[in-house]
């Protein structure tokens, strides 16, 4: 018995429309997360002195809060409360950017470096999204390797809080940009290929990658292009 091609084409079109909807909603939610991120950054800049005096405690509190919120977001992925939790997480991460932004803005070209970091992050996002959507190749196989890489980098970051080696810090920042750029490719690919059907979870993963790329790109720009008085 021959399959009904019209039915098959209709099913494929519906599936494609659903994936495009998830991708569109993900991007819209990401745009919304910029609001609490900016507010959080302003709050973080106000408390930057306290946070910089206790960097390890700040890092542990931030990391614990973000991990806890990610579990809560996953548990509420199908409700509006999940969106609220995501916005809360972006506020927390924005606050964590406060000390870094304070240091950046002490440089003569600090505002330009912040702008360049934002543009560079956006450029990486566009490039990874373009690769995922045009090739439609499934990059989900990278997930396990990227997760291991993220854990190794996390251990290195904690170790360097005690070692305080500038060269290691710059190396870590460069590797974080590479790993989370590939995470972007992985996450957008999962949406395009139907591996992720929940836009709240998709936006959460993509935001984490964008945050890490921006923060570490800004640190590299400050180290190599920062103009001090």
C-alpha positions as CSV (number, residue, x, y, z in Angstrom):
1,X,0.0,0.0,0.0
2,X,1.5,3.4,-1.1
3,X,1.8,6.1,1.6
4,X,-0.3,9.2,1.2
5,X,2.3,11.8,0.2
6,X,0.0,14.6,0.9
7,X,-0.4,13.4,4.5
8,X,3.4,12.9,4.9
9,X,4.1,16.4,3.5
10,X,1.5,17.9,5.8
11,X,3.0,16.1,8.8
12,X,6.5,17.3,7.9
13,X,5.2,20.9,7.5
14,X,3.5,20.8,10.9
15,X,6.7,19.4,12.5
16,X,8.8,22.1,10.9
17,X,6.4,24.8,12.0
18,X,6.5,23.5,15.6
19,X,10.3,23.7,15.6
20,X,10.3,27.2,14.1
21,X,7.8,28.2,16.8
22,X,10.1,26.9,19.5
23,X,13.1,28.7,18.0
24,X,11.1,31.9,17.7
25,X,9.8,31.8,21.2
26,X,13.4,31.0,22.5
27,X,14.7,34.1,20.8
28,X,11.8,36.3,22.2
29,X,12.4,35.0,25.7
30,X,16.1,35.6,25.4
31,X,15.4,39.2,24.4
32,X,13.2,39.5,27.5
33,X,16.0,38.2,29.8
34,X,18.1,41.2,28.9
35,X,15.9,43.4,31.1
36,X,16.5,41.6,34.5
37,X,20.1,41.1,33.4
38,X,20.7,44.8,33.1
39,X,18.8,45.5,36.3
40,X,20.8,42.8,38.1
41,X,24.1,44.3,36.7
42,X,23.2,47.7,38.1
43,X,22.5,46.2,41.5
44,X,25.7,44.1,41.3
45,X,27.7,47.2,40.5
46,X,26.4,48.9,43.7
47,X,27.6,45.9,45.8
48,X,30.7,45.3,43.8
49,X,33.0,46.2,46.6
50,X,31.5,43.6,49.0
51,X,31.5,40.9,46.3
52,X,35.1,41.6,45.3
53,X,36.2,41.3,49.0
54,X,34.7,37.8,49.1
55,X,35.1,36.4,45.6
56,X,35.0,32.7,46.6
57,X,31.9,33.1,48.7
58,X,30.3,35.2,45.9
59,X,31.2,32.5,43.3
60,X,29.8,29.7,45.5
61,X,26.6,31.5,46.2
62,X,26.1,32.4,42.6
63,X,26.9,28.9,41.4
64,X,24.6,27.3,44.0
65,X,21.8,29.7,43.2
66,X,22.1,29.2,39.4
67,X,22.2,25.4,39.7
68,X,19.2,25.4,42.1
69,X,17.2,27.7,39.8
70,X,18.0,25.5,36.8
71,X,16.5,22.5,38.5
72,X,13.5,24.6,39.5
73,X,13.1,25.9,35.9
74,X,13.2,22.3,34.6
75,X,10.5,21.3,37.1
76,X,8.3,24.2,35.9
77,X,9.2,24.1,32.2
78,X,5.6,24.0,31.1
79,X,4.2,26.9,33.1
80,X,4.6,30.6,33.4
81,X,6.4,30.1,36.7
82,X,9.2,28.6,34.7
83,X,9.6,31.9,32.8
84,X,9.6,33.8,36.1
85,X,12.3,31.5,37.5
86,X,14.4,32.0,34.4
87,X,14.1,35.8,34.7
88,X,15.2,35.4,38.3
89,X,18.2,33.5,37.3
90,X,19.2,36.1,34.7
91,X,18.9,38.8,37.4
92,X,21.3,36.8,39.6
93,X,23.8,36.3,36.9
94,X,23.5,40.0,35.9
95,X,24.3,40.9,39.5
96,X,27.4,38.6,39.3
97,X,28.6,40.7,36.4
98,X,28.6,43.8,38.5
99,X,32.2,43.6,39.8
100,X,33.5,42.8,36.3
101,X,31.7,45.8,34.8
102,X,32.9,48.0,37.6
103,X,36.5,47.1,36.8
104,X,35.9,47.5,33.0
105,X,34.4,51.0,33.5
106,X,37.5,52.2,35.3
107,X,39.4,51.8,32.0
108,X,39.6,54.8,29.6
109,X,38.0,52.7,26.9
110,X,35.9,50.6,29.2
111,X,32.4,51.4,27.7
112,X,33.8,50.6,24.2
113,X,35.1,47.2,25.5
114,X,31.8,46.4,27.0
115,X,30.1,47.2,23.7
116,X,32.6,45.2,21.8
117,X,32.1,42.2,24.1
118,X,28.3,42.5,23.5
119,X,28.8,42.7,19.8
120,X,31.2,39.8,19.8
121,X,28.7,37.7,21.8
122,X,25.9,38.6,19.4
123,X,28.2,37.8,16.4
124,X,29.0,34.3,17.8
125,X,25.3,33.7,18.5
126,X,24.4,34.7,14.9
127,X,27.2,32.5,13.5
128,X,26.3,29.4,15.5
129,X,22.6,29.8,14.8
130,X,23.3,30.2,11.1
131,X,25.4,27.0,11.0
132,X,22.7,25.0,12.9
133,X,19.8,26.3,10.9
134,X,21.3,26.1,7.4
135,X,23.2,22.8,7.7
136,X,20.4,21.2,9.8
137,X,23.1,18.8,10.9
138,X,22.5,17.1,14.3
139,X,25.3,18.3,16.7
140,X,23.8,16.7,19.8
141,X,26.7,14.2,19.8
142,X,28.8,17.0,21.2
143,X,26.8,17.2,24.4
144,X,28.7,14.7,26.5
145,X,32.1,16.1,25.5
146,X,31.1,19.7,26.1
147,X,29.7,18.8,29.5
148,X,33.0,17.2,30.5
149,X,34.9,20.2,29.2
150,X,32.6,22.5,31.2
151,X,33.3,20.6,34.4
152,X,37.1,20.7,33.7
153,X,36.9,24.4,33.2
154,X,34.9,24.9,36.4
155,X,37.6,23.0,38.4
156,X,40.3,25.1,36.8
157,X,38.4,28.3,37.6
158,X,38.1,27.3,41.3
159,X,41.7,26.3,41.4
160,X,42.8,29.6,39.9
161,X,40.9,31.5,42.7
162,X,43.7,30.2,45.0
163,X,46.6,30.2,42.5
164,X,45.9,33.6,41.0
165,X,47.8,32.9,37.8
166,X,47.1,35.6,35.1
167,X,48.2,33.4,32.2
168,X,46.0,30.6,33.4
169,X,43.0,33.0,33.8
170,X,43.4,34.2,30.2
171,X,43.7,30.6,29.0
172,X,40.6,29.6,30.9
173,X,38.7,32.6,29.4
174,X,39.6,31.7,25.9
175,X,38.6,28.0,26.4
176,X,35.3,29.1,28.0
177,X,34.5,31.1,24.9
178,X,35.2,28.1,22.7
179,X,33.3,25.6,24.8
180,X,30.2,27.7,25.2
181,X,30.2,28.8,21.5
182,X,30.0,25.1,20.7
183,X,27.3,24.7,23.4
184,X,25.3,27.4,21.4
185,X,25.7,25.3,18.2
186,X,24.7,22.2,20.1
187,X,21.6,23.8,21.7
188,X,20.3,25.6,18.6
189,X,20.9,22.4,16.6
190,X,18.7,20.4,19.1
191,X,15.9,22.9,18.6
192,X,16.2,22.8,14.8
193,X,16.3,19.0,14.8
194,X,13.5,18.5,17.3
195,X,15.7,17.4,20.3
196,X,14.4,20.3,22.4
197,X,10.8,21.2,22.2
198,X,10.4,23.4,25.2
199,X,11.4,27.0,24.6
200,X,11.9,27.8,28.3
201,X,14.6,25.1,28.6
202,X,16.1,26.1,25.3
203,X,16.3,29.8,26.4
204,X,17.9,28.7,29.7
205,X,20.6,26.8,28.0
206,X,21.3,29.4,25.4
207,X,21.4,32.2,28.0
208,X,24.0,30.4,30.1
209,X,26.2,30.1,27.0
210,X,25.7,33.8,26.1
211,X,26.5,34.9,29.6
212,X,29.7,32.9,29.8
213,X,30.9,34.1,26.3
214,X,30.2,37.8,27.1
215,X,31.9,37.7,30.6
216,X,35.0,35.9,29.3
217,X,35.2,37.9,26.1
218,X,35.1,41.1,28.1
219,X,37.9,39.8,30.4
220,X,40.1,39.1,27.3
221,X,39.4,42.5,25.8
222,X,40.3,44.1,29.2
223,X,43.5,42.2,29.4
224,X,44.7,42.9,25.8
225,X,43.1,46.2,24.8
226,X,42.3,47.9,28.1
227,X,43.6,51.5,28.3
228,X,44.6,52.4,31.8
229,X,45.4,55.9,33.1
